[in-house]
Amino acid sequence: MQRAPDPRDRRVTLVQLTEAGAALIGELRPRHRAYVEERMSHLSAEQLAMFHSAMETLYRALQQPVED
């Protein structure tokens, strides 16, 4: 990770991956995906459909503005 000040707003710090960080993500992503797929393989088709539906509902809810 590397940090840099935002040239448009001095209150903001921009954060981005370094090349080494991006390479590490590229290396770890296939292992993570295989792990998740193995864990999810224990669910039935019906359970997977319910999980997918719940995740879609959560995603839509997270897109809504927060009310005070």
Contacts in CASP RR format, 6 or more apart in sequence:
PFRMAT RR
TARGET T0000
AUTHOR 0000-0000-0000
METHOD contacts of the structure
MODEL  1
MQRAPDPRDRRVTLVQLTEAGAALIGELRPRHRAYVEERMSHLSAEQLAM
FHSAMETLYRALQQPVED
1 15 0 8 1.000
1 16 0 8 1.000
1 17 0 8 1.000
1 18 0 8 1.000
1 21 0 8 1.000
2 15 0 8 1.000
2 16 0 8 1.000
2 17 0 8 1.000
2 18 0 8 1.000
3 13 0 8 1.000
3 14 0 8 1.000
3 15 0 8 1.000
4 13 0 8 1.000
4 14 0 8 1.000
4 16 0 8 1.000
5 12 0 8 1.000
5 13 0 8 1.000
5 14 0 8 1.000
6 12 0 8 1.000
6 13 0 8 1.000
6 14 0 8 1.000
17 25 0 8 1.000
40 48 0 8 1.000
40 51 0 8 1.000
43 51 0 8 1.000
END
